[in-house]
Amino acid sequence: MSTYFPKANDIKRQWFLVDAAGIPVGRLSTAVADVLSGKNKPTWTPFLDTGDHVIVINAEKAVLTGKKGVQKIYRRTTTQPGSMKEVRAEVLKVTFPERIIESAVKGMLPKGPLGRAMYRKLKVYAGPDHEQSAQQPQILTIQK
């Protein structure tokens, strides 16, 4: 017997819409990462990008559980000496709420070119409006 590997023509990509209102960030990001990588499909292959596109709306209404708002710190740098910037999660949620979900999902995807290709299929919006209505996304429900 030979193992089945999906060809590029066999991979059908769909669009999913996720409402992040009231859902914990960790639970949301694991579900989104599974859809982006294609682990919810029977044709999943570890070294191929078989995943779908995901649109996340209402990122500003996602919930940080416990003391993560005060204790969790997001760091970024330009690789120049002394350029490291630190910001707490509660401040980042007010200024750029989509970055919290983007960084959580990005950390759950594979590292390297495959993970970057999967990450490009993620669209996150702070409010309820999105620009991908022409793709007719299906609603993806995640339990709270």
N, C-alpha and C positions, 0 to 999 in steps of 0.2 A: 504494500500500500504506500501511496505517496501522500505527503502532507499538503493540504490545500493552502495556497497563499493567494489572497485577492490581488487581481491585476488593477492597474490604475483605472481602467474602464469599469471595473466591477464595483468600485467604491462610490456609493451614493451619499452625498453630503446633504444633511438637512439643517434647518435653522430652528433653534429653540429659544424661547423667551422665558426668563426666570425673573420673578418679582422677589426682591430681597427684603421686603418690608417685614420686620419682626423675626427674621431668621438669623440665628447665630452665624457669625462669619466663617467659623471652621466647618460647620455642617454644610453651609452653602458652597464653600470652596471645594470640598471633597466631591460633592455631587457634580459641580461644574467641571472639575478636572477629569472625572470619569467620562463625561460626555465628550470633552475635548479630545481625550486620548482614544476614544472609541471602545472603552472597556464594557460599555453597555450593549455592544453588538456581538453576535456570534462569530463575526469575521475578524475579531480583534487579533492583531499580530503585534508582538512586542517591538519589532523594529520597523513597522510601517505606520504611517499616519492615516488611520482609518476613522478618525473622529469627525464630529459635526461642529457647526458654528453655534456659539452661544451668545445671547444678548442678555445682559443683567441690567435691570432697571431698579430705581429706588435704592441705590447704594447708600444714600445718606440715612436710610431707615434700617439698615442692617444693625444687628445687636452685637456688642462686645460683652461677653459674659465675664463674671468675676471682677477682678481689679485690673483687667487688661487696659482699660481706658487710661489709668494713671501709671501703671507699671510698664506697659509694653512701649518700647522705643523703636522707632524706625530710623535707620541711619542711611545716609547717602554721601558719596564723595566724588570728587572730580579726579582723584588719584594724585593731586598736588599736595605737598606737605601742608598740613594745617587746614585742609578744606573740608574736613568731616563735619556734616551737619546732623544734628539729632533733633527729633521731634516726637513728642508723646502722641499716643494713638488718639486721645480725645481732641487734641489740637488738629491733627491731620484729618480727623473725621469731619471737623467743621470746615476746613479749608479745601481739601481735596478728598472727598469720601470715596471716590472710585479707586484711588491708589491702594487703599487697605485691601479691597477685594482682589485687585490685580496682583499685588505682591503675595497674597495668600495662595492664589491659584498658581502663580508662577513657581512658587516653591514646591508645589505638589506635582509638577510636570517633570518629565525627564530632562536632564541637563544635556546641552549640545544642540546640534542643528535640528534634530527631531523635536525636541521640546520647544524650540523657538518657532518652528512651523506650527505646532499646536497652539502656542500662545497667541499667534497672530489671528486666530479664529475667534478670539474673545473680544467682545465689545461691552464696556461697562459705562453706564450713565448714572449720574447722581439723581436725576429726577425721573418722572414717569414717561417722558418722551424719548423716542429713539428714531434714528434715521434709516432703519432697515425694514420699514413697513412693506416695501415692495417685494421682499423675500418671503412674505407671508409665514412668519415663524409660528411654530406650534408652542403651546403653553407647556412648560415643564414644571410640575409641582414638586416642592420639597417640603417634607414635614418639619414642623417647628420643633 
